[in-house]
Amino acid sequence: MIELITQKVIELLPTPQAGQKFLWDSDLKGFGVRVGTSGVKSYVVQYRSPDGRLRRMAFARCNLFDVEDARQHARTLLAKATLGIDPADEKNEARRNGSVAEVCEWYLTEAESQRLVGRRRRPIKASTLRMDRSRIERHIKPLLGTRYVKSLRLADIENMQADIAAGKSRAGKRGGRGRMTTGGSGAASRVVSTLHSVFEHAVRMGVIENNPARGVRRLQSNRRTRRLSAGELVRLGEAMRWATEHDEHPVGLAAVRLIALTGFRLMEAQALERAWVDRQQGCVCFPDTKSDAQNRAIGPAAHAVISAQATVADNPYLFPSDDGRSHYKQVPDVIARLCHRARIEVVSAHTLRHTFGSVAGDLGFSEFTIAMMLGHGKRNVTQGYIHIDEALWHAIETTSAKIADLLDGKADRIRAPRLGGLDIVGDSRCGVA
């Protein structure tokens, strides 16, 4: 698209659903604006390198540079290109001697443009990129952003990890949205993993020479093994019925119930689209999950939750936001209020997912079946030849019905299974991971 680039035109430039969108200036050939799926808009130049290749280079964020200043700078860069000087090579050379913040910005720009390949030999997912951006902005930049990459040592990375674990990068909500940055050992370990990955990409692409995070010893994260006992599921169900009568958000309550009955991950449930639900096959066809595309079987109790949700015009989500523009995002808050009412501690959406798998284990289903129920991605070659459709359907339906009965206060109808067992009043913490 070609048009005279102005501040107003940039503000109105829509965010693409996938890939990138370019707007080229009608006044200065080779000067443009790029916007990616995250909504970040950058000024770019397009030119021929000395060896004849067509190259594009982002040189500034649109929210930081005035349009006319950006156009003038673009003229300078394009003029260099006509003289046989490649601006991108100059920029890369400067980055080799640049700061951690500059290398992180390079990574975010390249990953958003889908020019970096992730672990599964595919472009880095938008969801992964959002988490990386959050860790970079909230932890890495405040603690190491101004340091030069070539001056970093292993001890500097581990000191950053210790600072995050101690809460040194703790921060409140930004602009009234999102959640607090609290730190901790788990967050510290994940931030180090992100920084290591950023540097590895930069080394592979020739942006920096060495990865100073190689060999870092990451803090051990506490494995989340918390599950709800049968007694706690009963109390949670009582709290949900009470909340229904006392103005708790009905969409949030429905999403919590769906997670409990399916073992879906938080975002799998919150961002579930109606079009993904295959009622005939009795499953949800996720186009993308943590383990790539999956068809996840669900039981009749979960289908009942789905069928009860009202449709909002022009909104594809099963659980729409109040303004109808996106999906509902406050499920963790609803869980916290329900558990406070039920006098249950240390519960998250993952606890409900873990509980689903643990109840399946109590009912005697195999670890492989439970892994399939939860959509775990790690499968060996032998498992790839095994078809367990009937066993999977039976496991899903039985587990979902068991949890539904507990939530609905019908525990007296439940017989103890031959293997494992559910203690209606106990508080067992063991279960299948």
Disulfide bonds with the S-S distance in Angstrom:
none
